Amino acid sequence: MKLVTFDTGIGALRENGDVIDFAADPTLPRTMLEFVAAGRPALDRAARLLASAPPIPADEVVLRAPIRPGNNIMCVGKNYLDHAKEFAGSGFDASQRQTVPDAPVVFTKALSSIVGPGEDVTVSADATGTSDYEGELAVVIGDGGSRIPAADAWRHVYGYTIVNDLTVRELQKRHVQFFIGKSAATYCPMGPYLVTSDEIADVTALWVRTRVNGELRQAAPVADLIFPIPTLIEAISTAVILEPGDVIATGTPSGVGIGFAPPRFLTPGDLVEVSVDGIGTLTNRAV
């Protein structure tokens, strides 16, 4: 099921793109976070609604970020080999110990950085002029927990969405720890949908692609992750209690702006499109 949050509620998409509003069933939760926490019973009721409720035409709704988790967005750095190499050679990795990490590099983005599909990204507020894009597959947690073994991790995956892990590179370098450089307002576009895990036969077969003004900049399969999704869940939950609706951005492929010589940072007017097979395309314009 493709789940959506829109300007007046939450719901799901029909195949033609029209939206079914879950408000048609008063027993269903009213926020996506609550819906995810409600688990399989809520999905079963939503499936019946999807087959019977009158739809809202797609052009009559404004999509928002599909979910707003309770915890910060959890992100993984240097999780594709070629990107780890380009970041190490860029001069912006002030925390560098090794080119290829021997354990997942985990940081977070503030919730206040989240915006939805089609919303503007305010790169004009970046006085350093070093705003960069990072297209990523993101995992949404269903059943929470702590100390989750990798062997059990897949049963904790509710579904997937797309995140653009936008970054002010100069701040990332200056403060060494990534949080400030990653958490500027509007620097976490997310969406357009939350696709439940049963819709994705093999997540490792999906490709992540990023285009800037129509030019393909990033393209890699999820299979190329240095630390695969079960390893990430195990590593993060070693210390963090994962909760339903938590979002883990799994890392970005090579081809980010700092990978070019000279770097190709975002400027007002640029259109960034991040696509993941089976999930959709997240589109945002820099202003």
N, C-alpha and C positions, 0 to 999 in steps of 0.2 A: 504494500500500500504506500502511496505517496502522500504523506501528511503535510499540511500547510498551516501556517499561522498567517492570518490576513488582517486587514484593518478593523474588522468587527468581530473576529472570533478565530476559531480553529476548525479544521476540517480535513477533507481528503480530496484528491483529484480523481475525476473520471478519466478514461482514456482520451477523450476529446479535449481535455484541459479544463472542463467546467468543474466547479467546486461544490462539494456537498458540505453544508454547514452542520457541525455536530450539535449546534443548539437545537436542531430538530428533535433530538433525543434528550430530554431533561435529565436522564440518568448519567449522561456522559460528562466528564470534567470540562471545565471552561478554559483551562490553560494547557498548553502542550506539555509543560513540565508535569502537571497533575495527570495528564492522559498517559504519558509514558510510565509514570509510577503505578498507574492502575493495571498495567500489564495486559496479559492475554484476554481477560474478560472484556476490557474496554475495546480492544481491537476486534473481537468477535461482534460486539454490538455495532461498532463502526462499519464493519463489513456488511452487515444487514442493512444499515442506513444507506450505504453507498449504492446498494442495489435498488433502493426504493424511494429515497427522498428526492424532492424536486431540486434540480441543480441551480446554481448561480452561474451565469455566463462568466467565462474567464476574464473578459474585459471590464467586468463590474467590480472586481476585487483588486485590492492593492496588497501584494505579498509583503510580509515582514520576515525577519529572521525566523526560521522555523521553530527554534526553541531558545529560551533564555535559562541556562542552567543555574543551579544554586551556587555552585563553586565557579571560580575563574575558569576561563577556557584553558585547558592544559595542552601544551604544545611540545613538539619534539624537534630539536635542532639537529642538523647534520645527519639526517637519516637516509639520505641517498648518497651513494659513494661519490658520484661526480659533483654533486652540490657540496659535499664536505670538502672536496679538493678545491673547488672554486672559492668557497668561503675562506678557507685557510690562506689562499693566495691573494685575497682581496685587500688585506690590510685592515679590515674592519673587525676581525675576531680578536678582541682584546683578552678573551678568556682562554685562548688556545693552549691546550696541553699537548694535543696530538691531532693530526689531520683527520683520522678516522677514529671516532670514540670507541672505547671498549665497553661502555655502558650507555644507555639512552641519556641524552642531554635534554632534561625536562625543565621548562619554564612555563609561566602563565601570562595570559593577557587579561586585563581588567574587563569586567562585564560592561563598563561604560563605553568600551570601544566597539561594541556590537552594533552593526547596522544590517539591514536586509538587502535583498536583491533589488537593483535599480536605484538604490540610494547613493547619494554622492559621497565621495571620499575627499576630505578637505586637506589636500596636500599643500594648498596655499598657506596653511597655518604653520607649516614646517619651515622655520627660519633657516635651517641648515641646507635645505634643498636636496636632501638625500633620502627621500621617500622611495621605497622599493616594494615590489609585489612578491608574493610567494603563494602560488596555488597549491592547495592541499586537500586530500581526502580526510574527512573527519569522522570519527567513530562516536556514536551516541550510546551511552551506557543504559541498559535496562535494569536488570537486577543488580543492585549495588553490592558492596562488600569490601573486605580488606584481606590482604595476603592471599590473593586469588592466584592459584597456580596457572601457568600458561596452558596446561592441558585442559583446564576448565574454563578458559577465558571466553571462548566463543559463546557460551550460554549466557554470558553477561552483556553481549552486544545486542542492543535493540535495533540499531539501524545505522544509516550513514547520511552525511550531508557534505557540503563543500565549504571550506573556509579559505579566504584570502588573508594570509598572515602578513598584512602590511607592516612595514618596519621603517622607522627613522634610523638609518644606518649610523649616522654620526652619534646619536644618543645611545644606540646599542653599544658602540665602541667606547664612548666616554664613560658610561656607567658600569661597564664590564658585565654585570648581570643584565639579562635581556629585558626585564620587565618594563622599564620606562620607555625604551625604544620601541617596544611592541604594543604599548597600551594607549597611544594617542586616540582621542575621540574620532570615531568613524573608521578606525584602522583594523576592525575585524568584521568585514562583510561575511555573511553566512547565508547559505541557502542554495537554490531556491526552495528545495524540498527536504524533508526528512524521509528517507526511503527505508522501509523496514527490512530487516536482514533477510527475510524469506524471499524477497524480490531479487536478491543478488546471489546467483548460484556459486560464484567463485570470486570473491572480492580481489584476490591477487591477480586476476586476469584483467581488471579494469585499468584504464590508462588515465593519467592526470595530464591535462593540457592547459596551457595558459597562452592567451593571445593578447597583445597590446596593439590597439589600433589595427586589428586584423592580422598582425604579424605573429606567427607562431614562435613563442620564446621558450616554452617548456613543454616537454613531452616525455613521459616515462611510465612504465607499468608499475602498479602497486607491488608486484612481485619483486621489484628492485629495492624495496626497503631493506636497510641494513638490519634493523630490529623490527620484525614483523609484529602485527597487531597483538597476538597473544603475549609476546614478550613485553610489549609496552604496557599492557594491562597488568601483567605480573609485577613489573618494575615499579609502576606508579602506586599500585595498591599495597606494596610492601610497607609504605608509610602513610599513604592517603586513604581515607575511607571513601571509596567511590560511591556516589549516590545516583539514583535514577535520574536520567537527563543530563548527567555530566558529559562534556564534549572533550574529546582528545583529537587534536589535529596531528596527523601522523608524520608530517615532514614534507619538505618541498623538493622537487627535482632540480637539476642544474638548469641554468638559463635565466636566473634572476638578474636584476639590473647591474649588481656589482660584479657579475661574471664577465662583463664586457670591458674592453679597454678602448676609450674611457668608459666609466660606468654610465648606464642608461637609466637614470632615475626618472620617476614619474613627474609630469608637469601638468598644470591645469589644462583640461581638454582631452587628456588621454582616456581611452576606453579600455578597461581591463575585463577580459572574459576568461573565467576558469571553468573548464568542463571536466566532468568525470563520467565515463560510460555508465549508462543506466541510472544516473542520478540527475543529470541536467547540466545547465550552464548558469553560473553566477556572474552577473554583469553589473559593473559599477563604473561610474565616470569620476575621474579626478577633477576637482574644481579648486 
